[in-house]
Amino acid sequence: MNTRGFRSLLASAGIGATLAATGLIAPYAAAQEDPAAMIAYRQSTMKAIGGHMGAIAMAAKGDVTFTDEVAGHARAINQLSQNLTRYFPAGSGKEAGETAALPVIWEKWTEFEVAIKTLGTESAKLAEVAEGGDRTAIAVQTGELGNKGCGGCHKTFREKKN
Ligand code: HEC
């Protein structure tokens, strides 16, 4: 078991504070995510979101006939959007490793949160539209999700790739 798992086990057993007081484990304030792991984790999550989006786009374009799967992919994106804020703790920018997350994220945190909320709203809308099964409507809302949801954030907060 890793340290974190061990700590949460201790916490659930209600003995963490006692051990912390004796100096056997660090106080909880110090139990933060490792910044390099944080970067790798959020990049994996973004890749997962990108995977869902790729599948949605193919169905929306009619490359495959699986329009009945769009709602599931959209809900998955929506689900993943719920925790995005916590993948960007202060100190997990370029000072912590190779990342395309720009410093402006932490300078304009409120705007960044709005961008995350927009991803939630647009993916929820797509899930709803997709339940209707109309491919044209799905394609339109997929465009909205891509432009407002993904693009709306990447344009300002992610380093451009050449
Ligand atoms: C609130 C901001 C935000 C939203 C919304 C957002 N992204 Fe991202 N995305 C980022 C940031 C910041 C990075 C760079 C992460 C890093 O390198 O640490 C990123 C990285 C990525 C990557 C590259 C991951 C890698 O390192 O290989 C992909 C793919 C991606 N996003 C897809 C999407 C798609 C698709 C959507 C919409 C469905 C989306 N993102 C919505 C902020 C966002």
Boltz pocket constraint, residues with backbone or C-beta under 6 A from the ligand:
constraints:
  - pocket:
      binder: B
      contacts: [[A, 39], [A, 42], [A, 43], [A, 44], [A, 46], [A, 47], [A, 49], [A, 50], [A, 53], [A, 77], [A, 84], [A, 92], [A, 98], [A, 99], [A, 100], [A, 101], [A, 102], [A, 112], [A, 115], [A, 116], [A, 119], [A, 145], [A, 146], [A, 149], [A, 150], [A, 151], [A, 153], [A, 154], [A, 157], [A, 158]]
      max_distance: 6.0
